[in-house]
């Protein structure tokens, strides 16, 4: 895995490092904050799809069964 210069201290570290071992900068390349943003977006889309499916398919079936 290639190494990159830390934006704070210029030492070579992995892009996936949780913090720089030299200066202690937390998430120096914002790798984990970008990853969490994408995960939140994916989960939001999944939840919205479940709600829409439930509203359009399951709710009418439930109403028909109650009658």
C-alpha angles and dihedrals in degrees: 000000000000120000125228133200115262108244090226107041102012093232117142114258139155117275088232095054114133088215138353110268090211104049102010096237106167114235094346096191097037088240095144096042091053090047092051091049091055091046091052091050092050093048091048091054091048093050092047090050091051092049093048092047091048092049095047101038113016100038094056090047090052093048090050091050092051093054 
